[in-house]
Amino acid sequence: MAPDSTQRPLSIAQLLPDLDSGGVERGTLEISQAAVQRGWHSWVLSKKGRLVDDLLKDGGRHLDWDIGGKHPWTLRWIPKLIRFCHENDIDILHARSRMPAWLAYMAWRMMPSKSRPVFVTTVHGLNSVNAYSRIMTRGERVITVSKTARAYVLKNYQGIDESRIKLIYRGVDDTTFPRGYQPSDAWFEKWHSSYSQLKNARLLLLPGRISRRKGHAEFVDLIARLREMDANVVGMLVGGWSAKQNGYVGEIKSEIAKKGLNKAVLWAGHRSDMKEIYAASDLVLSLSRKPESFGRTILEALSIGVRCAGLDHGGVGEILETMFPQGRLALSGNVQSWANDTFALLKPEAPVPRPNAFPLEKILTQELDCYQRWVADRRKT
């Protein structure tokens, strides 16, 4: 940050492993777009991914840097990052993942204190507690995306100054996920052509990347229990997975076959039409035994007005408490009790979610205003 830069637009740089898919990646693009709309300069440093085109289209700039690898060779980016910040007068250096945060922190420490950017980290997830993860608490300013994430930081990293922590929830754009949205007839025709089982089904959706902690085994068991109550219930898994998850995917497919659910639990893979899929669903679920720091998919579905149910902990519990408390599933419960609770939500007389309590525009304004205030505070020193 140049000392004589008081009149120029801010320049921000966000660092993360890649721009492929996921809530962190989408949030990075949202911040970039909002910054550009303010007339600021926005950079994202990461490996390429399917979201890079969206970033560029909205006026952001991208550097294809492989800064997410957990190996010593990644440290080669430190001098390049120092030079980049100097040449582009970066005001905010915002790390959103652990390895990029280590690079940013080491580069930031090597810069002259009077001309370096404000170093910001965001605790997006409840990572394992160790020295490697502690880096996410070493920002001059630390953003947490929920009360759950804030409490997690304070509990596990003693000594952190609470005044450095800022709670800023993630949000959902009401124009992207509008209340009462209904897909077009053409979309439904293509949807039912691909998944003929869904024509007269009651669809339960489990969205998100395929991984062991997301509750896919419980979902399969839940669908089996619900089909004993209503044979029209069909489950769908939406989300991609990495090669290292192939073994787990095989386990889930074997369990599906064992329970005779090959036509009742469908795999949709990665999809770009989530708004339509949410709207076509009767219930959207979150069954992660490990608490989520936020729970974007649940919020997206609730914003449309689709009923949701999730284990009552973490960010998902916070969102449901605010917008659809009837969808909270007791952690102490078992699959049968969850089946009873979710079946009640499939009835026509079941309540509907409240309006979106986490509008994206408000959230983005809050974060960018923080950027501006933090830079102004730096300039005073």
ABEGO torsion letter per residue (X at the ends): XBAAAAABBBBBBBBBABBABEAAAAAAAAAAAAAAAAGBBBBBBBBBBAAAAAAAAAGBBBBBBBAABBBAAAAAAAAAAAAAAAAAGBABBBBABAAAAAAAAAAAAABBAAABBBBBBBBABBBBBBAAAAAAAABABBBBABAAAAAAAAAABBGBBAAABBBBBBBBBAAABBBGBBBBAAAAAAAAAABAAAAABBBBBBBEBBBAAAGAAAAAAAAAAAAAABAABBBBBBEBBBAAAAAAAAAAAAAAAAAGAAAABBBAEBBAAAAAAAAABABBBBABABBBABGAAAAAAAAAGBBBBBBBBEAAAAAAAAABAAABBBAABBAAAAAAAAAAAABAABBBBBBBABBAAAAAAAAAAAAAAAAAAAAAX
